[in-house]
Amino acid sequence: AADREIAIGGWAICDEARHCFTFPRGTVVPPGRHAEVFTGTGRGGGLTFYMGSRSAVWNNGGDVATLRDERGRIVARYAW
């Protein structure tokens, strides 16, 4: 969680196979908070989002999540 507000509307989080979720325009993460993105379907709200995928996206044996800003620049990467 950051110590300042971060506007992430238009940013995308993707796995190595390019399964992506793009945050809706106007999405802002307040200081000390975080956004959650789930693979499947559900009722989002606030900072909870769903990719709407009917199949697995993230590989349990290892994958890389890359967060890119609206210009495609890498903001963060997480590998496991």
ChimeraX commands (.cxc) that place a marker at each C-alpha (Angstrom):
marker #1 position 0.00,0.00,0.00 radius 0.5
marker #1 position 1.30,3.41,-0.95 radius 0.5
marker #1 position 1.43,6.49,1.25 radius 0.5
marker #1 position -0.31,8.57,-1.43 radius 0.5
marker #1 position -3.31,8.26,-3.73 radius 0.5
marker #1 position -2.60,6.42,-6.99 radius 0.5
marker #1 position -4.81,6.75,-10.07 radius 0.5
marker #1 position -4.71,3.33,-11.80 radius 0.5
marker #1 position -7.56,3.76,-14.30 radius 0.5
marker #1 position -6.38,2.38,-17.65 radius 0.5
marker #1 position -3.55,0.39,-16.06 radius 0.5
marker #1 position -3.40,-3.34,-16.82 radius 0.5
marker #1 position -2.19,-6.38,-14.91 radius 0.5
marker #1 position -1.15,-9.34,-17.09 radius 0.5
marker #1 position 0.38,-12.79,-16.74 radius 0.5
marker #1 position 3.15,-14.13,-18.97 radius 0.5
marker #1 position 0.59,-15.55,-21.45 radius 0.5
marker #1 position -0.89,-12.03,-21.82 radius 0.5
marker #1 position -4.14,-12.69,-19.98 radius 0.5
marker #1 position -4.89,-9.15,-18.84 radius 0.5
marker #1 position -7.25,-7.11,-16.75 radius 0.5
marker #1 position -7.50,-3.36,-17.32 radius 0.5
marker #1 position -8.66,-1.22,-14.42 radius 0.5
marker #1 position -11.69,0.94,-15.27 radius 0.5
marker #1 position -11.15,4.64,-15.96 radius 0.5
marker #1 position -11.37,6.68,-12.79 radius 0.5
marker #1 position -10.07,3.93,-10.49 radius 0.5
marker #1 position -8.11,5.51,-7.64 radius 0.5
marker #1 position -6.40,3.66,-4.78 radius 0.5
marker #1 position -6.35,5.77,-1.60 radius 0.5
marker #1 position -3.29,5.85,0.68 radius 0.5
marker #1 position -2.87,2.65,2.69 radius 0.5
marker #1 position -5.36,0.67,0.55 radius 0.5
marker #1 position -5.00,-1.85,-2.29 radius 0.5
marker #1 position -7.00,-3.15,-5.23 radius 0.5
marker #1 position -7.91,-6.83,-5.57 radius 0.5
marker #1 position -8.37,-8.60,-8.91 radius 0.5
marker #1 position -9.96,-12.05,-9.00 radius 0.5
marker #1 position -9.73,-14.35,-12.03 radius 0.5
marker #1 position -13.34,-15.54,-12.20 radius 0.5
marker #1 position -16.67,-13.79,-12.13 radius 0.5
marker #1 position -18.38,-12.04,-9.30 radius 0.5
marker #1 position -19.83,-8.79,-8.12 radius 0.5
marker #1 position -17.13,-6.19,-7.87 radius 0.5
marker #1 position -17.30,-2.91,-6.10 radius 0.5
marker #1 position -14.99,-0.40,-4.54 radius 0.5
marker #1 position -11.49,-1.74,-5.13 radius 0.5
marker #1 position -12.55,-5.33,-5.89 radius 0.5
marker #1 position -12.52,-6.40,-9.54 radius 0.5
marker #1 position -13.14,-9.60,-11.52 radius 0.5
marker #1 position -11.46,-10.61,-14.78 radius 0.5
marker #1 position -14.50,-12.65,-15.86 radius 0.5
marker #1 position -12.42,-15.65,-16.95 radius 0.5
marker #1 position -14.00,-19.10,-16.93 radius 0.5
marker #1 position -10.60,-20.79,-16.82 radius 0.5
marker #1 position -7.46,-20.43,-14.73 radius 0.5
marker #1 position -5.15,-17.53,-15.58 radius 0.5
marker #1 position -2.34,-17.71,-13.05 radius 0.5
marker #1 position -0.09,-20.78,-13.10 radius 0.5
marker #1 position 0.22,-22.33,-9.64 radius 0.5
marker #1 position 3.66,-23.70,-10.51 radius 0.5
marker #1 position 4.98,-20.21,-11.22 radius 0.5
marker #1 position 4.03,-17.13,-13.20 radius 0.5
marker #1 position 4.81,-13.43,-13.49 radius 0.5
marker #1 position 2.28,-10.67,-12.88 radius 0.5
marker #1 position 3.17,-7.41,-14.59 radius 0.5
marker #1 position 1.41,-4.13,-13.87 radius 0.5
marker #1 position 1.66,-1.53,-16.64 radius 0.5
marker #1 position 0.46,2.05,-16.67 radius 0.5
marker #1 position -1.77,3.52,-19.37 radius 0.5
marker #1 position 1.30,4.14,-21.57 radius 0.5
marker #1 position 2.48,0.54,-21.29 radius 0.5
marker #1 position 5.37,1.27,-18.92 radius 0.5
marker #1 position 6.09,-1.39,-16.29 radius 0.5
marker #1 position 5.12,-0.14,-12.84 radius 0.5
marker #1 position 5.60,-3.40,-10.92 radius 0.5
marker #1 position 6.36,-7.08,-11.49 radius 0.5
marker #1 position 5.86,-10.03,-9.18 radius 0.5
marker #1 position 7.18,-13.52,-9.93 radius 0.5
marker #1 position 6.54,-16.78,-8.07 radius 0.5
marker link #1:1,2 radius 0.2
marker link #1:2,3 radius 0.2
marker link #1:3,4 radius 0.2
marker link #1:4,5 radius 0.2
marker link #1:5,6 radius 0.2
marker link #1:6,7 radius 0.2
marker link #1:7,8 radius 0.2
marker link #1:8,9 radius 0.2
marker link #1:9,10 radius 0.2
marker link #1:10,11 radius 0.2
marker link #1:11,12 radius 0.2
marker link #1:12,13 radius 0.2
marker link #1:13,14 radius 0.2
marker link #1:14,15 radius 0.2
marker link #1:15,16 radius 0.2
marker link #1:16,17 radius 0.2
marker link #1:17,18 radius 0.2
marker link #1:18,19 radius 0.2
marker link #1:19,20 radius 0.2
marker link #1:20,21 radius 0.2
marker link #1:21,22 radius 0.2
marker link #1:22,23 radius 0.2
marker link #1:23,24 radius 0.2
marker link #1:24,25 radius 0.2
marker link #1:25,26 radius 0.2
marker link #1:26,27 radius 0.2
marker link #1:27,28 radius 0.2
marker link #1:28,29 radius 0.2
marker link #1:29,30 radius 0.2
marker link #1:30,31 radius 0.2
marker link #1:31,32 radius 0.2
marker link #1:32,33 radius 0.2
marker link #1:33,34 radius 0.2
marker link #1:34,35 radius 0.2
marker link #1:35,36 radius 0.2
marker link #1:36,37 radius 0.2
marker link #1:37,38 radius 0.2
marker link #1:38,39 radius 0.2
marker link #1:39,40 radius 0.2
marker link #1:40,41 radius 0.2
marker link #1:41,42 radius 0.2
marker link #1:42,43 radius 0.2
marker link #1:43,44 radius 0.2
marker link #1:44,45 radius 0.2
marker link #1:45,46 radius 0.2
marker link #1:46,47 radius 0.2
marker link #1:47,48 radius 0.2
marker link #1:48,49 radius 0.2
marker link #1:49,50 radius 0.2
marker link #1:50,51 radius 0.2
marker link #1:51,52 radius 0.2
marker link #1:52,53 radius 0.2
marker link #1:53,54 radius 0.2
marker link #1:54,55 radius 0.2
marker link #1:55,56 radius 0.2
marker link #1:56,57 radius 0.2
marker link #1:57,58 radius 0.2
marker link #1:58,59 radius 0.2
marker link #1:59,60 radius 0.2
marker link #1:60,61 radius 0.2
marker link #1:61,62 radius 0.2
marker link #1:62,63 radius 0.2
marker link #1:63,64 radius 0.2
marker link #1:64,65 radius 0.2
marker link #1:65,66 radius 0.2
marker link #1:66,67 radius 0.2
marker link #1:67,68 radius 0.2
marker link #1:68,69 radius 0.2
marker link #1:69,70 radius 0.2
marker link #1:70,71 radius 0.2
marker link #1:71,72 radius 0.2
marker link #1:72,73 radius 0.2
marker link #1:73,74 radius 0.2
marker link #1:74,75 radius 0.2
marker link #1:75,76 radius 0.2
marker link #1:76,77 radius 0.2
marker link #1:77,78 radius 0.2
marker link #1:78,79 radius 0.2
marker link #1:79,80 radius 0.2
view
